[in-house]
Amino acid sequence: MWSDVALALVVGAAIAVVWVVGLWLLSIQRRDISIIDAVFGLITLSIVGVSGVAMGSAPTVRKTLLFGMVALWSVRNTLYLGKRKWGEGEDPRYTKLRGWVEEGWPFHRFVMKQVFGLQGLNMFLLSLPAVISLTAADPRSLGIAAFAGAAVWFVGFLFENVGDFQLVRFKANPENAGQVLDTGLWRYTAHPNYFGEVMMAWGLFVAALDVPWAVFGVVGPIGYSRLIVKVTGTPTLEKHVRKTRPGYAAYLERTSSFWPRPPR
């Protein structure tokens, strides 16, 4: 069993490396670091599809559930973020990095480590529960963990989709220019989309636990949650929006930064 899992993980790591290096080289050619934001989900989708579904021996129903969750999540993010980024050029938050690090090789090396490498590592870790669950020699089909995980994942999927829909509709109204969205899901959490991302990561992990060995993949949702909540997600976005929207600081004082709850 462990030889099958080990081989699948090696293949998954190789897939992640190919994606990271390819996107990094493309970012140099296009002078646009933010291309990683639009396609990062495809890294996990590729790993689970090849290392888990193609190489695994799990029952078809388990493959369908886990791969379906990853596919919906990844394709949805890619389409949404790709459409939003189309024609906008590099994200200003990445452009600022060019003023902090010497241009040329020092800058490209820094970006590989702090942006592309970090994203690739997190996407690989995020795939671990599903890959282990799909390749471990366990004939069981779907149990209570699969249904519980799917429920958690679905809550996250709703939060991300509804939150993004409300934000797009808000920004489309010229009267809201410079204003802060504080209605709908945004009344209860300042980041319903990020909350949804974290819930989907944990939902995927729980759904994989019908195979006990998948518990070793817990580093995936832990790392992804930390990346969003502590590193490149909410802190970076809040710092940027505070400078562009006057009412945002007051909004953050009365609104939960992550877990949904009534405003203060």
HUZI-V554160 format. One record per backbone hydrogen bond with DSSP energy under -0.5 kcal/mol. CO is the residue of the C=O (numbers start at 0). NH is the residue of the N-H. E is the energy in kcal/mol with one decimal. If there is no record, write none. Layout:
BEGIN
co=CO nh=NH e=E
co=CO nh=NH e=E
END
This chain:
BEGIN
co=0 nh=4 e=-2.2
co=1 nh=5 e=-2.8
co=2 nh=6 e=-2.2
co=3 nh=7 e=-2.2
co=4 nh=8 e=-2.3
co=5 nh=9 e=-2.3
co=6 nh=10 e=-2.4
co=7 nh=11 e=-2.4
co=8 nh=12 e=-2.6
co=9 nh=13 e=-2.2
co=10 nh=14 e=-2.2
co=11 nh=15 e=-2.2
co=12 nh=16 e=-2.3
co=13 nh=17 e=-2.3
co=14 nh=18 e=-2.2
co=15 nh=19 e=-2.7
co=16 nh=20 e=-2.8
co=17 nh=21 e=-2.3
co=18 nh=22 e=-2.8
co=19 nh=23 e=-2.4
co=20 nh=24 e=-2.5
co=21 nh=25 e=-2.1
co=22 nh=26 e=-2.3
co=23 nh=27 e=-1.6
co=24 nh=28 e=-2.0
co=25 nh=29 e=-2.6
co=26 nh=30 e=-1.1
co=26 nh=31 e=-1.7
co=31 nh=34 e=-0.9
co=32 nh=35 e=-1.7
co=33 nh=36 e=-1.0
co=33 nh=37 e=-0.7
co=34 nh=37 e=-0.6
co=34 nh=38 e=-0.9
co=35 nh=39 e=-1.2
co=38 nh=41 e=-1.5
co=38 nh=42 e=-0.5
co=39 nh=42 e=-1.4
co=39 nh=43 e=-0.8
co=40 nh=44 e=-2.0
co=41 nh=45 e=-2.4
co=42 nh=46 e=-2.2
co=43 nh=47 e=-2.7
co=44 nh=48 e=-2.3
co=45 nh=49 e=-2.4
co=46 nh=50 e=-2.3
co=46 nh=51 e=-0.9
co=47 nh=51 e=-0.8
co=47 nh=52 e=-2.6
co=48 nh=53 e=-1.9
co=49 nh=54 e=-1.4
co=51 nh=55 e=-1.3
co=58 nh=61 e=-0.7
co=58 nh=62 e=-2.1
co=59 nh=63 e=-2.8
co=60 nh=64 e=-2.0
co=61 nh=65 e=-2.5
co=62 nh=66 e=-2.3
co=63 nh=67 e=-1.9
co=64 nh=68 e=-2.2
co=65 nh=69 e=-2.1
co=66 nh=70 e=-2.9
co=67 nh=71 e=-2.6
co=68 nh=72 e=-2.0
co=69 nh=73 e=-2.9
co=70 nh=74 e=-2.8
co=71 nh=75 e=-1.9
co=72 nh=76 e=-2.1
co=73 nh=77 e=-2.6
co=74 nh=78 e=-2.5
co=75 nh=79 e=-2.5
co=76 nh=80 e=-2.9
co=77 nh=81 e=-2.1
co=78 nh=82 e=-2.1
co=79 nh=83 e=-2.0
co=80 nh=84 e=-2.1
co=81 nh=85 e=-1.6
co=84 nh=87 e=-2.7
co=90 nh=93 e=-1.4
co=90 nh=94 e=-2.0
co=91 nh=95 e=-1.8
co=93 nh=96 e=-1.1
co=93 nh=97 e=-0.6
co=94 nh=97 e=-1.3
co=95 nh=98 e=-1.5
co=95 nh=99 e=-0.6
co=96 nh=99 e=-1.2
co=96 nh=100 e=-1.7
co=101 nh=106 e=-0.8
co=103 nh=107 e=-2.3
co=104 nh=108 e=-2.9
co=105 nh=109 e=-1.9
co=106 nh=110 e=-2.6
co=107 nh=111 e=-2.3
co=108 nh=112 e=-1.8
co=109 nh=113 e=-3.0
co=110 nh=114 e=-2.2
co=110 nh=115 e=-1.7
co=111 nh=116 e=-3.4
co=112 nh=117 e=-0.5
co=114 nh=118 e=-2.3
co=115 nh=119 e=-2.8
co=116 nh=120 e=-2.5
co=117 nh=121 e=-2.2
co=118 nh=122 e=-2.6
co=119 nh=123 e=-2.2
co=120 nh=124 e=-2.6
co=121 nh=125 e=-2.3
co=122 nh=126 e=-1.1
co=123 nh=126 e=-0.6
co=123 nh=127 e=-0.7
co=124 nh=127 e=-1.0
co=126 nh=130 e=-2.6
co=127 nh=131 e=-2.8
co=128 nh=132 e=-2.3
co=129 nh=133 e=-2.0
co=130 nh=134 e=-1.4
co=131 nh=135 e=-2.3
co=133 nh=56 e=-0.8
co=133 nh=57 e=-1.4
co=135 nh=137 e=-2.1
co=142 nh=146 e=-1.5
co=143 nh=147 e=-2.5
co=144 nh=148 e=-3.0
co=145 nh=149 e=-2.2
co=146 nh=150 e=-1.8
co=147 nh=151 e=-2.2
co=148 nh=152 e=-2.8
co=149 nh=153 e=-2.3
co=150 nh=154 e=-1.9
co=151 nh=155 e=-1.9
co=152 nh=156 e=-2.5
co=153 nh=157 e=-2.4
co=154 nh=158 e=-2.4
co=155 nh=159 e=-2.5
co=156 nh=160 e=-2.3
co=157 nh=161 e=-2.9
co=158 nh=162 e=-2.2
co=159 nh=163 e=-2.2
co=160 nh=164 e=-2.2
co=161 nh=165 e=-2.5
co=162 nh=166 e=-2.0
co=163 nh=167 e=-2.6
co=164 nh=168 e=-2.3
co=165 nh=169 e=-1.9
co=166 nh=170 e=-2.6
co=167 nh=171 e=-1.6
co=168 nh=172 e=-0.5
co=169 nh=172 e=-1.1
co=171 nh=173 e=-0.7
co=172 nh=175 e=-2.1
co=173 nh=176 e=-1.5
co=175 nh=178 e=-2.5
co=179 nh=181 e=-0.6
co=182 nh=185 e=-1.3
co=183 nh=186 e=-1.5
co=184 nh=187 e=-1.4
co=184 nh=188 e=-1.5
co=187 nh=260 e=-1.9
co=188 nh=191 e=-0.6
co=190 nh=194 e=-2.7
co=191 nh=195 e=-2.0
co=192 nh=196 e=-2.1
co=193 nh=197 e=-2.2
co=194 nh=198 e=-2.4
co=195 nh=199 e=-2.3
co=196 nh=200 e=-1.9
co=197 nh=201 e=-2.2
co=198 nh=202 e=-2.5
co=199 nh=203 e=-2.3
co=200 nh=204 e=-1.6
co=201 nh=205 e=-2.7
co=202 nh=206 e=-2.5
co=203 nh=207 e=-1.1
co=204 nh=207 e=-0.6
co=205 nh=208 e=-1.6
co=206 nh=209 e=-0.6
co=207 nh=210 e=-1.7
co=209 nh=211 e=-0.7
co=210 nh=213 e=-2.4
co=211 nh=214 e=-1.9
co=212 nh=215 e=-1.8
co=213 nh=216 e=-2.1
co=214 nh=217 e=-1.7
co=215 nh=218 e=-0.7
co=216 nh=219 e=-2.2
co=216 nh=220 e=-0.5
co=217 nh=221 e=-1.9
co=218 nh=222 e=-2.4
co=219 nh=223 e=-2.5
co=220 nh=224 e=-2.4
co=221 nh=225 e=-2.2
co=222 nh=226 e=-2.3
co=223 nh=227 e=-2.0
co=224 nh=228 e=-2.9
co=225 nh=229 e=-2.6
co=225 nh=230 e=-1.0
co=226 nh=230 e=-0.7
co=226 nh=231 e=-1.6
co=226 nh=232 e=-1.2
co=227 nh=233 e=-2.5
co=232 nh=236 e=-2.2
co=233 nh=237 e=-2.7
co=234 nh=238 e=-2.1
co=235 nh=239 e=-1.8
co=236 nh=240 e=-2.8
co=237 nh=241 e=-2.2
co=238 nh=242 e=-0.7
co=239 nh=242 e=-0.7
co=239 nh=243 e=-0.6
co=240 nh=243 e=-0.8
co=240 nh=244 e=-2.4
co=244 nh=247 e=-1.9
co=246 nh=250 e=-1.7
co=247 nh=251 e=-2.4
co=248 nh=252 e=-1.4
co=249 nh=253 e=-1.2
co=250 nh=254 e=-1.2
co=253 nh=263 e=-2.7
co=255 nh=189 e=-3.0
END
